[in-house]
Amino acid sequence: MNILLSPDACHLIDFDRGRIMKGDWWQSRTLARLQRSFEKLASKHDPFHFDAFQWSLLMDGYQPGL
């Protein structure tokens, strides 16, 4: 999956092998993987405009099942 960010929107694109999962067992694992990906990118790119504050905003806005 790719994430496209603009000043007023966030778009998830290119789901390649994505599928709909039942239950909620997978959600925390997927979010942890996304966080690791952001951390990896931040270590490679300076400046990288996504940090712990933006992650907390993302988590505040995340609502499973929507």
N, C-alpha and C positions, 0 to 999 in steps of 0.2 A: 504494500500500500504506500502511496505517496501522499504527502500533506502539502497543500498549496495554501499559503497564508497571504492575505492582503490586509490593508488597514481596517477593513470593515467586514471581513468574512474569513472563514476557514473551510476549505473543501478537501474531502477525502476522495482520492482518485486512484485508479489502477488497482483494483482488488485482486487481480490475477487469479490466484487459487483460493480466494475468499469463499466462505460458506456461512450459512446461518447456523448458529449453534444454539442448542436448547439448554435451558438452565443458566445459572450464573457462575458456575465453577471456573470458567475460562476468563472472565473479565479481569480479575486482579492480575492474572498472569500476563494478559495482553497489555494492560496498562504498565506493568513493570517492565516489559520488553520495550515499550515505547519510551519510557523514561530512560532506560539504558541507552537507547539509540540517540536520544537528545544529548545525553552526557558524553557519548562517544563523539558526536559531531562538535560539541562545545570544546572538547579537548584538541580537536584538529583545526578549528577555525576561530581566529581571533580578529575582529569581534564576532561573537555568535549571539544573536539577539533572542535568546531563549534561556532563561535561568530558573532558579528555584521559585522566584516570585511568579513568573508566568506559569510554571507547573502547578503552583497552588491555585491560581485562577482557573486553569484547565480542570483541576480536580473539583473545585467548587462548582463549576458549571456542568460537570459530568453527571448524567443521570442514566443509570443502567436501564435498558429496555426501551429507550426512545430511538 
